[in-house]
């Protein structure tokens, strides 16, 4: 439902619009009505709405001034003007303020108002659809960029396994804020970046233990660990046993379960 606000110092006009027009049948609901334009301005500045239907010739703040105040507050809506024949000059000013349309009170009939509302609803629907599509495309592009950053980060890790890899270093490589990169990576992959680095290094350690005769000390060095003891600590925490046990004992007899950090 598109939300409508009515403003007219003539209570009869307000009652006519409220009771005669079947708003909900045409996709609208009147969320507020005012006879005092200053009260209307306060409400319009503080609440969302889609359509304003306002009289021009009102005391305190006339319809033109009301629309101008809203424009100055950067509030955008579709404005429909109610005017009398002798206020046509005002109506012209309202059109210059990009009012959607105006209705002459002398010829104000249900059918005319409904026809106007139907035209406006088509425009609002199209605008809503366009905005929705824009949001979808924007989200898709953002996700594409994020996925691209994830792939770049993972490629960096794969090609720098022999180094000590930090989150800050990789974020800088991608020209991203480190906190943002950390949150984004976890959100996109379900795994923290530091955990990913550790997992990849541990998987490479298993590969080296299985297919080479390199010592544990050399493997630790080749995977960028500060010391053999730190490598042993991480390996045991990750796999539940030491590299020596993994390499030389009968693997079938060992309850070997990979633990995820």
C-alpha positions as CSV (number, residue, x, y, z in Angstrom):
1,X,0.0,0.0,0.0
2,X,1.2,3.5,-0.9
3,X,0.8,5.9,2.0
4,X,-1.1,9.2,1.5
5,X,-1.3,12.3,3.6
6,X,-4.2,14.8,3.2
7,X,-3.8,18.5,4.1
8,X,-6.7,21.0,3.8
9,X,-8.1,23.5,6.2
10,X,-11.6,22.7,4.9
11,X,-12.9,19.7,6.9
12,X,-15.6,19.0,4.3
13,X,-12.9,18.4,1.7
14,X,-11.0,16.1,4.0
15,X,-14.2,14.1,4.8
16,X,-15.1,13.9,1.1
17,X,-11.7,12.4,0.2
18,X,-11.7,10.0,3.2
19,X,-15.2,8.6,2.7
20,X,-15.8,8.8,-1.0
21,X,-12.5,7.5,-2.4
22,X,-12.0,3.7,-2.0
23,X,-8.3,4.1,-1.3
24,X,-7.4,0.5,-0.5
25,X,-9.0,-0.8,-3.7
26,X,-6.5,1.2,-5.6
27,X,-3.4,0.3,-3.5
28,X,-3.4,3.3,-1.2
29,X,-4.0,4.0,2.5
30,X,-4.5,7.4,4.1
31,X,-2.1,7.5,7.1
32,X,-2.8,11.0,8.3
33,X,-5.0,14.1,7.6
34,X,-4.5,17.7,8.7
35,X,-6.4,21.0,8.7
36,X,-3.4,22.8,10.1
37,X,-0.5,22.9,7.6
38,X,2.1,23.6,10.2
39,X,1.1,20.4,12.0
40,X,1.2,18.6,8.7
41,X,4.7,19.8,8.0
42,X,5.9,18.5,11.4
43,X,4.4,15.1,10.6
44,X,5.7,15.0,7.1
45,X,9.3,15.7,8.2
46,X,9.2,12.9,10.7
47,X,7.3,10.1,9.0
48,X,7.5,8.2,5.7
49,X,4.9,8.7,3.1
50,X,4.5,8.4,-0.7
51,X,1.8,10.9,-1.7
52,X,0.8,14.3,-0.4
53,X,-2.6,15.8,-1.4
54,X,-2.7,19.4,-0.3
55,X,-4.8,22.5,-0.7
56,X,-3.1,25.6,-1.9
57,X,-5.1,28.4,-0.2
58,X,-4.5,27.7,3.5
59,X,-3.7,30.1,6.4
60,X,-0.3,30.0,8.1
61,X,1.5,27.9,5.5
62,X,-0.1,27.6,2.1
63,X,0.3,24.6,-0.2
64,X,3.1,26.1,-2.2
65,X,5.1,27.0,1.0
66,X,4.4,23.5,2.4
67,X,5.9,21.8,-0.7
68,X,8.8,24.3,-0.7
69,X,9.6,23.5,3.0
70,X,9.5,19.8,2.2
71,X,11.8,20.3,-0.8
72,X,14.2,22.3,1.4
73,X,14.3,19.3,3.8
74,X,15.2,17.0,1.0
75,X,11.9,15.1,1.3
76,X,10.7,13.7,-2.0
77,X,7.2,12.6,-2.6
78,X,4.5,12.8,-5.2
79,X,2.4,16.0,-4.6
80,X,-1.1,16.5,-5.8
81,X,-2.6,20.0,-5.5
82,X,-6.2,21.0,-4.7
83,X,-7.1,24.4,-5.9
84,X,-9.9,26.7,-6.9
85,X,-10.2,28.5,-10.3
86,X,-9.0,31.8,-8.8
87,X,-5.9,30.1,-7.4
88,X,-4.7,28.9,-10.8
89,X,-1.5,31.0,-10.6
90,X,-0.7,29.2,-7.4
91,X,-1.3,25.9,-9.2
92,X,1.2,26.9,-11.9
93,X,3.8,27.6,-9.3
94,X,3.1,24.1,-7.8
95,X,3.7,22.5,-11.2
96,X,7.1,24.3,-11.3
97,X,7.8,22.7,-8.0
98,X,7.3,19.3,-9.8
99,X,3.9,18.6,-8.3
100,X,2.5,15.5,-9.9
101,X,-0.9,17.0,-10.8
102,X,-3.6,19.3,-9.5
103,X,-7.4,19.0,-9.0
104,X,-9.8,21.9,-9.3
105,X,-12.2,21.7,-6.3
106,X,-15.1,22.9,-8.4
107,X,-14.9,19.8,-10.6
108,X,-13.7,17.4,-8.0
109,X,-15.4,14.1,-8.7
110,X,-14.7,10.5,-7.6
111,X,-14.0,9.3,-11.1
112,X,-11.5,12.0,-11.8
113,X,-9.6,11.4,-8.6
114,X,-9.6,7.7,-9.1
115,X,-8.3,8.1,-12.6
116,X,-5.5,10.3,-11.3
117,X,-4.6,7.8,-8.6
118,X,-4.5,4.9,-11.1
119,X,-2.0,6.8,-13.2
120,X,0.1,7.7,-10.2
121,X,0.0,4.1,-9.0
122,X,1.3,2.8,-12.3
123,X,4.2,5.3,-11.9
124,X,4.8,4.4,-8.3
125,X,4.8,0.7,-9.2
126,X,7.3,1.2,-12.1
127,X,9.5,3.3,-9.8
128,X,9.3,0.6,-7.1
129,X,10.2,-2.1,-9.6
130,X,13.1,-0.1,-11.0
131,X,14.5,0.6,-7.5
132,X,14.1,-3.1,-6.6
133,X,16.0,-4.2,-9.7
134,X,18.7,-1.6,-9.0
135,X,19.1,-3.0,-5.4
136,X,19.2,-6.5,-6.7
137,X,21.9,-5.6,-9.3
138,X,23.9,-3.7,-6.7
139,X,23.8,-6.6,-4.3
140,X,24.8,-9.0,-7.1
141,X,27.7,-6.8,-8.0
142,X,28.8,-6.4,-4.4
143,X,28.7,-10.1,-3.9
144,X,30.7,-10.6,-7.2
145,X,33.3,-8.2,-5.9
146,X,33.4,-9.9,-2.6
147,X,33.8,-13.3,-4.2
148,X,36.5,-11.9,-6.3
149,X,38.3,-10.6,-3.2
150,X,37.9,-14.0,-1.5
151,X,39.4,-15.8,-4.6
152,X,42.3,-13.3,-4.7
153,X,43.0,-13.8,-1.0
154,X,43.0,-17.6,-1.3
155,X,45.3,-17.4,-4.3
156,X,47.6,-15.2,-2.4
157,X,47.7,-17.8,0.4
158,X,48.3,-20.6,-2.0
159,X,51.3,-18.8,-3.6
160,X,52.8,-17.6,-0.3
161,X,52.7,-20.8,1.8
162,X,56.4,-20.5,2.6
163,X,55.8,-17.2,4.3
164,X,54.2,-16.0,7.6
165,X,50.8,-14.8,6.2
166,X,48.9,-12.2,8.3
167,X,45.3,-11.0,7.7
168,X,46.6,-7.4,7.7
169,X,49.1,-8.2,5.0
170,X,46.5,-9.8,2.7
171,X,44.0,-7.0,3.3
172,X,46.6,-4.5,2.3
173,X,47.4,-6.5,-0.8
174,X,43.7,-6.3,-1.7
175,X,43.5,-2.6,-0.8
176,X,40.9,-3.4,1.8
177,X,40.4,-2.3,5.4
178,X,41.6,-5.3,7.6
179,X,38.5,-5.3,9.8
180,X,36.2,-5.2,6.8
181,X,38.2,-7.9,5.0
182,X,38.0,-10.1,8.1
183,X,34.2,-9.8,8.4
184,X,33.6,-10.1,4.7
185,X,35.8,-13.3,4.4
186,X,34.0,-15.0,7.3
187,X,30.6,-14.0,6.0
188,X,31.3,-15.2,2.4
189,X,33.1,-18.5,3.3
190,X,31.8,-19.4,6.8
191,X,35.5,-19.7,7.9
192,X,37.8,-17.1,9.4
193,X,40.7,-16.1,7.3
194,X,43.3,-17.1,9.9
195,X,41.6,-20.5,10.2
196,X,41.7,-20.8,6.4
197,X,45.5,-20.1,6.3
198,X,46.1,-22.6,9.1
199,X,44.0,-25.3,7.3
200,X,45.7,-24.8,4.0
201,X,49.2,-25.0,5.6
202,X,48.2,-28.2,7.6
203,X,46.8,-29.8,4.4
204,X,50.1,-29.0,2.7
205,X,52.0,-30.4,5.7
206,X,50.1,-33.7,5.3
207,X,50.9,-33.8,1.6
208,X,54.6,-33.3,2.3
209,X,54.7,-35.9,5.1
210,X,53.0,-38.4,2.7
211,X,55.0,-37.7,-0.4
212,X,58.4,-36.6,0.7
213,X,61.3,-37.6,3.0
214,X,61.7,-34.1,4.3
215,X,62.1,-33.7,8.0
216,X,59.5,-32.0,10.2
217,X,61.9,-29.1,10.8
218,X,62.2,-28.5,7.0
219,X,58.5,-28.8,6.5
220,X,57.9,-26.3,9.2
221,X,60.4,-23.9,7.6
222,X,58.9,-24.4,4.1
223,X,55.4,-23.6,5.5
224,X,56.5,-20.3,7.0
225,X,56.4,-21.3,10.7
226,X,58.5,-19.3,13.1
227,X,59.8,-22.5,14.7
228,X,59.5,-26.2,14.7
229,X,57.9,-26.2,18.1
230,X,55.2,-23.9,17.0
231,X,54.5,-26.0,13.9
232,X,54.3,-29.1,16.2
233,X,51.8,-27.3,18.4
234,X,49.6,-26.3,15.6
235,X,49.8,-29.7,13.9
236,X,48.9,-31.6,17.0
237,X,46.0,-29.2,17.8
238,X,44.7,-29.5,14.3
239,X,45.1,-33.3,13.8
240,X,45.3,-34.6,17.4
241,X,48.7,-36.3,17.0
242,X,52.3,-35.3,16.2
243,X,53.8,-35.3,12.7
244,X,56.1,-38.1,13.8
245,X,53.3,-40.3,14.8
246,X,51.4,-39.5,11.7
247,X,54.4,-40.3,9.4
248,X,55.7,-43.5,11.0
249,X,52.9,-45.3,12.7
250,X,50.4,-47.5,11.0
251,X,47.8,-45.0,9.9
252,X,45.1,-47.6,9.9
253,X,45.5,-48.2,13.6
254,X,45.4,-44.5,14.4
255,X,42.0,-42.9,15.1
256,X,42.9,-40.0,12.7
257,X,40.1,-37.3,12.5
258,X,40.7,-33.9,11.1
259,X,39.6,-31.2,13.5
260,X,38.4,-27.9,12.2
261,X,39.5,-24.8,14.0
